């Protein structure tokens, strides 16, 4: 299987087709019904383009078309034996072996000293507000009566996403509090570099500060 095709969306498609043959609209409906959008990016024509690529790889196959009234024809797809093998191999590897990821937010934290403390704290609290709004929206979804009737096995991905979000909320709030309290101080060498420039800069025209390594 082409490495570029190994996406959560492709895995979701293969997994639903292992349950039974479906057409793309059914797959999209099932993804939303089980809230795979918590962990899978689904937008535009990405579902259809991924289905086409999976078919080209021989992992799924079209089994027929149907039409309801004036609606366009819908093609039903089924999982091939090769697709099932790929699905299970990929799933086992992904569950058992941690993959080193490079999250965007984590990368940006490495450069936080380029902002003055007051701005860094304000931006962190802005992020915190967005995360809390997402958490509130997810809580409403997870309290839905239909969602509650689903077996827990179909809900664990949302549990995981919720725990990750809640952990980030707590950590970001604590980080902003530490900055405001002065318990997380900017290193003297960074403060001195800012002051040599005449003020605490917003970083828009900075040269990179040189932080000496300990020997």
N, C-alpha and C positions, 0 to 999 in steps of 0.2 A: 504494500500500500504506500502510495506517495506520501512522504512525510508532511507535505504542505496540506494534505487532506485530513491529517490527524487533529481535528478540532473537536471541541465539546459538541458543536452542532452536528457534525458527522456521527459522533458516538450516539447522540440522542436519536437521530434518524434510524441508525442500525438497530438500536435497542427497541424502538417501537415496532419496527418491522419484524423483529424476532417474536413479538407477541402475536402479530397477525399481519397479513397484507393490508396496506392502506394507500390512499391517495394523498398527495401533499397537503390538501386542506385538512384532512383528518389528523395528520401528523402535527400540523400547526395547532389545531384545536387541542390535541392531547398535551402538547408542550405547555400550552397556557393553562389548561385544566389542572395539570400537576405542578404548575409554577416552575417549570424548567427555566423560565426567564430570569430566575434568581441566580442561575449559574451558567446560563447559555446566552450568548448574544444572538438575538434573532431580529433581523431588520431587513427591509427591502426585499430584494429577490435572492437573498443569501440562501434561503431554504431550497429554492428551485435550482440554483446553480450548484449547490452541494449535492443534491439528488442526481443531477446530470453527471457530475464527476464520479459519484459512487457507482452509477450505472456503467460509465465508461471503464471503470476499474474492475467491473464484473462482480461487485460486491452486492448489488441489488439488480433486479430484473423487472421490467414491465410485464405485467400479466394480463392486461386488458384495459379497456376504456369504458366509461359510462357517461351518460348525459341525463341530466334531470331538467325537464322543461326547456327553457331557453338558455340555461346556463351553459358555459363552455364545457367541452368534454374534459373529463378527469381521468387521468391515467393512474391505475393502481399498481403499486410496486410490492415485490416480495423480496425477502432476504435470500441470497444464494448460500450454498454450503460454504463457499469461500468467504462470504461476508460474515457468516456466523463464526467461523474460525478466527477471522480478523478481529471481530468484536470481542470475543472472549480473551484472546491473547492480549489485546490492547488494554482491556479492562483489568486483567490480572496484573499486568506490568504497572499500570498507573496506580492501582490501589496499594501494591506492595512496595514500590520503589519511589521514594521521594524525589521530585524533580526540583532542582534549584531554579527558583523563579526570581525575577527582578522587578518587583512591583514599582510602579511609577512613584507613588507617594514615598516609599522607603528611599528611593533614589534621591528625591528632592530634599529629604531631611538632612542628607549629607552636606547640603549647601546652605542650611539655615543661617549660619553665621554671616552670610552676606546681607541679611536684613537686620535692622535694629530690633532689639527685644520687643518694643511696644508693637511694632508692625508684625513681627513673627507671631506674637500672642494673638493679635487681632485676626490674622489670617487663619490660625489654628481654630479659633472660636467660630469663624465663618464656616470652616469645614465641619466643625462639631455640629453646628445648626443644621447643615445639610444631612449629615449622618443621622441625626435624631429625627429629622423629617422622614427620611427613608425608613427608619426603624418603626416609626408610627404607622406609616402606610403598610409596611409588611405585616405589622401586628393585626391590622384590620383584615388583611387578606387571610392570615393564618387563623383568624377567629371565624372565618366563613363556615357556615354549617356543612356545605358540601366537602370542603377541604378537611374538616374534622372527621368526616366519615371515611376518608381514604385510609387504607392500611398505613401504619407508620413507615413501612418500608418505602412507600412512595413519597414520604415527606422528609426523609432524613437529609436530603440535599438542602432543603430549606432550613432545617434545624442548624446545619453546619454554617450556612450563610448568615443566619441570625446570630450565632455565637461569635463568628468572626467580626461582624459589625458591632456587636455589643462590646467586644474586647477592644476594638479600635476606639469606640466612643469613650470608654473609660480611660484608655491610655492617652488619647489626645487631650481630654479634659485635664488629666493630671499633669501633662507636659505644659499646657498653657498656664495652669496654676503655679507650677514651679518657676516658669519664666516671670510671671507677675510678682511672685514672692521673692524673686532674686536668688532662689536656691539653685537655679540653673543659670550660671553666669557665663557670659561670653568670655573666652580666654583673653588674658591681658594682651597677648600679641595681636589678636584680632581687633580689640578695642583701640590699641595704639595705632594700628594701621588705618582704621576709620578716622581717628582724630588727626592723623597726618594729612588727611584729605580735607580737613576743615569742618567736617560735620559727620553725623551718622547718615551715610548715603543709603538710597533705596536700591543700590546695586545696578542701576541702569547703565552706568558708564564706568564700571569698576575695572581696574586691573585686578588680577588674581593675587590675593595676599599670599605671602610665602610663610608657611608655618614651619618653624624649625623642628626637626625630628629629634627625639630624645636619643642619646647615645649611652 
